[in-house]
Amino acid sequence: MASQARPCAFCGADSVFALQARDRNRETTEARFTYNRCPACETIFMVDVPADLSPFYAGEYHRFAADGTPEWEHNPTLAEVETARVAMLRRLAEPGGRLIDIGAGPGGFAAAAKHAGYNVTAIEMDERCCDYMNRRLGVHAICSDEPIAELERQAPARVISLWHVLEHLRDPGEMLATAAQRLQDAGMLAIGVPNPRSLQFRLLRARWAHLDAPRHLCLIPEQALASRLRAHGLRLVAATTDDLFGRICALHGWTYALRRRPAAKDSAAVTVRAAQAISRLLAPVERRDLRGPALTLLFVKNPQ
């Protein structure tokens, strides 16, 4: 297919056609979406982003149980993911101080951070999630679909977290610049993103669950993020694809690839067993050179 000439959504360099993908994960539309690849920074980005993205998040995007509690409250593994994220922060910086969690979802990480002693402010576009955080968790949650503008209004923070948020934004570069500006000196920026240099993306392409068309607009590799944030005075202090969340994403990616319609129903037991076998077989490769499907990156702002 001929390339649709577009400047890279992250660095502005000329890009080339990469692939087309449909919404396998949720089946919100029959449309196909075109992604280009930037040879300069290796970012994968959607060429023609829909003007209105809200229909692709409709329904139970954030899962809540009948009693009004989110999935992480009932799933020990999901709760452990958030506890592990906080523990990673605490190993590199003393706990406490102000923490801003952007795209907080139903508040799993915000709750774990609050329990660890941080003064947490959450920014989230989903009203139900914000109501839950405010009423049930005692976390100050700001409901806004303009996270960059909302972050600009906040006082400087000790920690800013973007757990799998950048890929949903129309201008991830502007978010990074704003986050760097709102960090205190020696503050920490925590980022989680799908990894476009992963083994899974290389093998699965449009069937890769973490491409998640059309909700994921821009997949940025570790080197490009580190280079951009270096220009804003931040240095990379930790990078992994082999944390608990990364391993969950690996199994999820192989499982969804084996299913004809991932959105239709839960995975059959035979599919899960096959995905587990593939995951075990390829885990040594995925652990090398940050080839897992989900990047976890920590940056520290250098004192001025």
Secondary structure, 3 states (H helix, E strand, C coil): CCCCCCECCCCCCECEEEEEEECCCCCCCCCEEEEEECCCCCCEEECCCCCCCHHHHCCCCCCECCCCCEHHHCCHHHHHHHHHHHHHHHHHCCCCCEEEEECCCCCHHHHHHHHCCCEEEEEECCHHHHHHHHHHHCCEEEECCCHHHHHHCCCCEEEEEEECCHHHCCCHHHHHHHHHHHEEEEEEEEEEEECCCCHHHHHHHHHCHHHCCCCCCEECCHHHHHHHHHHCCEEEEEEECCCHHHHHHHHHHHHHHHCCCCCCCCCCHHHHHHHHHHHHHHHHHHHHHHCCCEEEEEEEECCC
